[in-house]
Amino acid sequence: MSAPIQAVVLGASGYVGGELLRLIAGHPNFRLVAAVSDSRAGRPVADTFPHLSQVLAGVSFVAHDKWLNAIADGGNVALFSAAPHGASAEIIAAALRASDAKRLTMHVVDSSADFRYAEESAWESVYGGKHGAPDLLSQFTCALPEHVDSIPTPHVGHPGCFATATLLAAVPLMRSGLTEAEIFVSGVTGSTGSGRSPQAGTHHPERNSNLYAYKPLAHRHSPEMAGLATAASGRETKVHFVPHSGPFARGMHITLQARAKSSVSEQQLRDVYLQAYANAPFVEVVTDTPKLKNVVASNMCHIGVATDGVSVVVMSAIDNLVKGAAGGAIQWMNRLWDLPETAGLTAAAPGWT
């Protein structure tokens, strides 16, 4: 595709929105036409994200009712939503209606939780309230690109950071049949996972030099993980999930445990993942244990395995803002537009962060 695809970011002033802006600025096929934020409309992007001052010089945020003015009728649009859970669906619905009126060809990737369930009742039972656009649910697929060859819908609901790290570890194991279909997951995430708005869980004096679990066995992402793992593996999977707040800004480490059906070796486990991700450019099976500094700020996932023959351990490490959100969204958008899946995502992790 020779002409650049026009990229729009909804909710562009948050942490995920900022990462989308950074990645789009370096993308060979996307051209940013609108960084949408009502709260910062008219203000330079660099005021909110000084690290983007060179790559987005002269670019300002625009309000939701203004961004369509930058797009000519009949164009191609990659719409990324980093709007909050519960609000994103209605905003996307309005964007799609406007897209039809302007005869745009548009693909949407939503980083919120609003399109992670196929059924309206399932979403409402977890998140409460009414879904903002239930008539659009059939137009979205929620999955990881590593686990599906193609999808039947024009739009994607991104699984999110905890689900991404967990599913990359869980799905090949469930598909292998080597273990029982019950997994125990402990995950540690950086403070950026809680978003830009200050709250007790991300306040620096509380989080620095600290580590604590929150919502153990009751986190709302648990049913998402179970449903997506079941759909991707074909085995009904039970997930016991305990998330933790880590004393760092970005990154996520998952430790998954399961019980083997019969004696299994570490090489058998490693072979499962090497085969599953042989053609997955952003997943690397490491011989040691995964480390955050080797993946932070990249779109990579590092996976390691261990076993004593009976208990199986799978570890995964990702950047929660990139592979777990903005990078995963770019990866999906590349596929929706038939671009190389790696386009704009090949920068290595910086290390020593």
C-alpha positions as MATLAB code, in Angstrom:
seq = 'MSAPIQAVVLGASGYVGGELLRLIAGHPNFRLVAAVSDSRAGRPVADTFPHLSQVLAGVSFVAHDKWLNAIADGGNVALFSAAPHGASAEIIAAALRASDAKRLTMHVVDSSADFRYAEESAWESVYGGKHGAPDLLSQFTCALPEHVDSIPTPHVGHPGCFATATLLAAVPLMRSGLTEAEIFVSGVTGSTGSGRSPQAGTHHPERNSNLYAYKPLAHRHSPEMAGLATAASGRETKVHFVPHSGPFARGMHITLQARAKSSVSEQQLRDVYLQAYANAPFVEVVTDTPKLKNVVASNMCHIGVATDGVSVVVMSAIDNLVKGAAGGAIQWMNRLWDLPETAGLTAAAPGWT';
ca = [
       0.000    0.000    0.000;
       1.824    3.081   -1.266;
      -0.176    5.983    0.213;
       0.149    6.430    3.986;
      -2.832    5.308    6.032;
      -4.273    8.105    8.147;
      -3.982    7.275   11.853;
      -6.240    8.637   14.578;
      -5.707    8.069   18.309;
      -8.694    8.500   20.630;
      -7.789    9.142   24.271;
      -4.367   10.259   23.104;
      -3.286   12.041   26.301;
      -3.043    8.922   28.493;
      -0.070    6.594   28.846;
      -1.293    4.117   26.219;
      -2.262    7.012   23.961;
       1.217    8.467   24.320;
       2.809    5.157   23.364;
       0.539    4.952   20.316;
       1.657    8.432   19.273;
       5.318    7.460   19.716;
       4.974    4.271   17.680;
       2.891    5.855   14.931;
       5.472    8.653   14.577;
       8.035    6.036   13.543;
       5.706    3.832   11.487;
       6.486    3.543    7.749;
       2.822    3.187    6.680;
       0.782    5.249    9.152;
       0.581    9.037    9.245;
      -0.843   10.670   12.351;
      -3.690   13.018   11.462;
      -5.373   13.430   14.841;
      -4.345   13.012   18.485;
      -7.756   13.240   20.122;
      -8.216   14.502   23.685;
     -11.030   16.736   24.903;
      -9.178   17.579   28.135;
      -6.091   18.861   26.263;
      -7.643   20.048   22.994;
      -5.618   22.850   21.388;
      -2.527   22.202   23.482;
       0.714   20.931   21.907;
       1.303   17.207   22.287;
       4.819   18.050   23.507;
       3.369   19.793   26.574;
       2.013   16.443   27.757;
       4.721   14.225   26.257;
       8.006   16.202   26.158;
       9.859   13.136   24.901;
       7.849   13.427   21.645;
       8.722   17.073   21.043;
      10.991   16.305   18.067;
       8.945   13.638   16.299;
       5.611   15.460   16.799;
       6.754   19.073   16.638;
       3.848   21.374   15.875;
       1.187   18.725   16.534;
      -1.601   19.631   18.964;
      -4.403   17.625   20.505;
      -7.849   18.021   18.953;
     -11.326   17.579   20.420;
     -13.546   14.626   19.570;
     -15.885   16.781   17.511;
     -13.027   18.186   15.409;
     -10.792   15.300   14.317;
     -12.855   14.341   11.271;
     -12.109   17.747    9.772;
      -8.560   16.556    9.079;
      -9.705   13.612    6.952;
     -10.847   13.863    3.347;
     -13.860   11.892    2.146;
     -13.083    8.418    0.852;
      -9.765    7.991    2.685;
      -8.245    5.070    4.606;
      -8.190    5.408    8.400;
      -6.556    3.384   11.165;
      -8.483    4.285   14.313;
      -6.860    3.442   17.640;
      -8.874    3.878   20.813;
      -7.113    4.339   24.135;
     -10.261    5.735   25.730;
     -11.287    4.397   29.167;
     -13.255    1.202   29.758;
     -16.958    1.879   29.520;
     -16.499    5.029   27.448;
     -14.603    3.685   24.448;
     -17.478    1.760   22.835;
     -19.765    4.760   22.485;
     -16.941    6.933   21.132;
     -16.013    4.252   18.586;
     -19.647    3.885   17.537;
     -19.824    7.605   16.814;
     -16.570    7.422   14.854;
     -17.850    4.545   12.720;
     -21.079    6.407   11.954;
     -19.065    9.436   10.882;
     -16.805    7.157    8.864;
     -19.765    5.825    6.909;
     -20.983    9.357    6.224;
     -17.575   10.325    4.813;
     -17.193    7.039    2.878;
     -14.009    6.169    4.748;
     -12.434    2.735    4.844;
     -11.738    2.304    8.551;
     -10.314   -0.390   10.789;
     -10.495   -0.002   14.575;
      -8.336   -1.484   17.314;
      -9.692   -0.791   20.788;
      -7.272   -1.008   23.725;
     -10.036   -0.739   26.315;
     -12.035   -3.689   27.616;
     -15.214   -2.717   25.770;
     -14.895   -5.287   22.970;
     -13.281   -8.188   24.796;
     -16.540  -10.126   25.121;
     -18.770  -11.323   22.309;
     -21.894  -11.113   24.473;
     -23.301   -7.911   25.935;
     -24.441   -9.694   29.106;
     -20.958  -11.108   29.737;
     -19.372   -7.658   29.549;
     -22.016   -6.080   31.760;
     -21.701   -8.797   34.418;
     -17.980   -8.013   34.789;
     -17.862   -4.245   34.251;
     -21.341   -3.226   35.369;
     -23.596   -0.707   33.662;
     -24.800   -0.858   30.087;
     -22.501   -1.516   27.159;
     -22.064    1.580   25.004;
     -22.458   -0.125   21.609;
     -23.787   -3.695   21.865;
     -24.739   -3.704   18.177;
     -21.024   -3.472   17.297;
     -19.859   -6.511   19.292;
     -20.147   -8.826   16.289;
     -17.789   -6.574   14.328;
     -14.904   -7.064   16.788;
     -12.649  -10.038   17.470;
     -10.681  -10.287   20.710;
      -7.552  -12.440   20.417;
      -3.791  -12.242   20.173;
      -2.321  -12.213   16.645;
       0.064  -15.000   17.701;
      -2.867  -17.352   18.233;
      -5.044  -16.846   15.139;
      -4.160  -16.928   11.464;
      -7.044  -14.704   10.408;
     -10.191  -13.127   11.809;
     -13.647  -12.645   10.255;
     -14.232   -9.109   11.551;
     -13.004   -5.659   10.439;
     -12.112   -4.537   13.969;
     -10.234   -5.848   17.021;
     -10.650   -5.579   20.766;
      -7.157   -5.883   22.208;
      -6.953   -8.374   25.120;
      -4.924   -6.026   27.356;
      -1.640   -6.393   29.239;
      -2.338   -9.036   31.891;
      -4.226  -11.147   29.376;
      -1.482  -10.772   26.744;
       1.288  -11.932   29.070;
      -0.848  -14.745   30.465;
      -2.239  -16.008   27.153;
       1.184  -16.111   25.514;
       2.256  -18.399   28.357;
      -0.966  -20.400   28.681;
      -2.306  -21.146   25.204;
       0.526  -23.369   23.861;
       0.498  -25.302   27.141;
      -3.257  -25.852   26.961;
      -3.028  -26.869   23.311;
      -0.289  -29.392   24.101;
      -2.438  -31.351   26.537;
       0.591  -31.990   28.738;
      -1.057  -30.495   31.823;
      -4.417  -30.243   33.479;
      -6.559  -27.376   32.153;
      -6.296  -25.445   35.402;
      -3.649  -22.757   35.773;
      -2.449  -20.614   38.655;
      -1.133  -17.222   37.599;
       0.819  -14.638   39.584;
       1.478  -11.377   37.753;
       3.465   -8.264   38.679;
       2.831   -5.039   36.752;
       4.325   -1.578   36.651;
       2.521    1.530   37.836;
       1.800    2.792   34.316;
      -0.784    0.016   34.057;
      -3.053    2.063   36.316;
      -3.141    5.019   33.939;
      -2.223    8.673   34.160;
      -4.724    9.764   36.849;
      -3.103    9.627   40.322;
      -4.552    7.184   42.817;
      -3.461    5.428   45.992;
      -2.127    2.374   44.169;
       0.195    4.414   41.961;
       1.223    7.166   44.385;
       5.039    7.058   44.505;
       5.518    6.888   48.310;
       3.118    3.927   48.440;
       4.509    2.023   45.486;
       8.242    2.741   45.622;
      10.273   -0.075   47.270;
       7.023   -1.946   47.777;
       5.279   -5.041   46.418;
       1.732   -6.128   47.142;
      -1.119   -8.168   45.725;
      -4.480   -6.614   44.890;
      -7.857   -8.196   44.190;
      -6.438  -11.729   44.576;
      -8.643  -14.309   42.830;
     -11.199  -11.557   42.172;
      -9.651   -9.388   39.452;
     -11.999   -8.547   36.584;
      -9.466   -9.684   33.983;
      -9.619  -13.290   35.248;
     -12.760  -14.237   33.288;
     -11.313  -12.552   30.191;
      -8.193  -14.698   30.472;
     -10.201  -17.881   30.989;
     -12.497  -17.188   28.052;
      -9.713  -16.211   25.674;
      -7.522  -19.149   26.720;
     -10.425  -21.525   26.146;
     -11.207  -20.018   22.743;
      -7.584  -20.064   21.570;
      -6.681  -23.530   22.869;
      -9.953  -25.427   22.460;
      -9.760  -26.615   26.081;
     -11.981  -25.295   28.846;
      -9.412  -23.518   31.001;
      -9.804  -22.519   34.633;
      -7.686  -19.540   35.713;
      -6.718  -18.579   39.274;
      -5.158  -15.122   39.044;
      -3.360  -12.995   41.631;
      -2.084   -9.618   40.345;
       0.601   -7.604   42.112;
       1.707   -3.965   41.988;
       5.434   -3.718   41.340;
       7.788   -0.871   42.358;
       8.607    0.116   38.769;
       6.905    2.210   36.082;
       6.617   -0.170   33.159;
       6.891   -3.871   32.471;
       5.008   -7.009   33.471;
       6.134  -10.445   34.654;
       3.826  -13.455   34.760;
       4.461  -16.782   36.484;
       2.046  -19.532   35.476;
       1.872  -22.895   37.217;
       0.052  -26.069   36.205;
       0.143  -29.779   37.048;
       1.442  -32.212   34.451;
      -0.735  -35.207   33.534;
       2.378  -37.388   33.494;
       6.098  -36.812   33.866;
       7.301  -34.035   31.560;
      10.796  -32.713   30.855;
      11.939  -29.142   30.466;
      12.958  -29.851   26.880;
       9.471  -31.141   26.101;
       8.035  -27.901   27.433;
      10.510  -25.750   25.570;
       9.744  -27.604   22.343;
       6.034  -26.840   22.813;
       6.765  -23.115   22.833;
       9.436  -23.205   20.140;
       6.959  -24.901   17.816;
       4.010  -22.707   18.808;
       5.910  -19.476   18.214;
       8.221  -20.512   15.374;
       6.629  -17.893   13.125;
       5.846  -15.317   15.816;
       8.302  -12.417   15.380;
       7.649  -10.915   18.807;
       7.917  -14.012   20.991;
      11.270  -15.446   22.034;
      11.673  -18.627   24.070;
      14.677  -18.053   26.325;
      16.864  -20.657   27.974;
      17.081  -18.645   31.189;
      14.269  -16.978   33.120;
      12.728  -13.903   31.422;
      13.834  -10.495   32.697;
      11.925   -7.234   32.401;
      14.921   -5.158   31.295;
      15.268   -7.310   28.199;
      11.771   -6.469   26.932;
      10.724   -3.106   28.407;
       9.897   -0.474   25.739;
       9.804   -3.158   23.025;
       7.022   -5.265   21.525;
       8.761   -8.479   22.572;
       7.590  -11.219   24.894;
      10.210  -13.478   26.467;
       9.059  -16.887   27.666;
      10.870  -19.343   29.918;
       9.879  -22.739   31.304;
      10.752  -24.953   34.247;
       9.512  -28.251   35.656;
      10.293  -30.862   38.260;
       8.451  -33.426   36.169;
       5.110  -32.898   37.885;
       4.736  -29.158   38.424;
       5.063  -27.000   35.325;
       6.106  -23.349   35.425;
       5.894  -20.962   32.487;
       7.167  -17.389   32.833;
       6.550  -14.495   30.475;
       7.770  -10.910   30.475;
       6.409   -8.051   28.378;
       6.198   -4.278   28.381;
       2.677   -3.560   29.620;
       2.382   -0.374   27.538;
       3.828   -1.768   24.293;
       3.167   -5.474   23.740;
       0.388   -5.311   26.328;
      -1.375   -2.312   24.768;
      -0.078    0.142   22.138;
       2.392   -2.183   20.410;
      -0.111   -5.014   20.355;
      -2.651   -2.614   18.839;
      -0.178   -1.558   16.124;
       0.593   -5.231   15.455;
      -3.099   -5.950   14.952;
      -3.613   -2.858   12.794;
      -0.738   -3.945   10.558;
      -2.552   -7.206    9.945;
      -5.922   -5.558    9.364;
      -4.340   -3.446    6.605;
      -2.324   -6.374    5.157;
       0.962   -4.745    6.149;
       4.012   -6.613    7.468;
       3.151   -7.519   11.046;
       6.446   -6.083   12.263;
       6.030   -2.657   10.619;
       6.937    0.100   13.067;
       7.638   -2.363   15.873;
      11.170   -3.604   15.353;
      13.015   -1.313   17.786;
      14.947   -3.348   20.323;
      14.486   -2.997   24.065;
      16.883   -0.313   25.386;
      18.133   -2.332   28.367;
      19.299   -0.789   31.667;
      16.031    1.130   32.000;
];
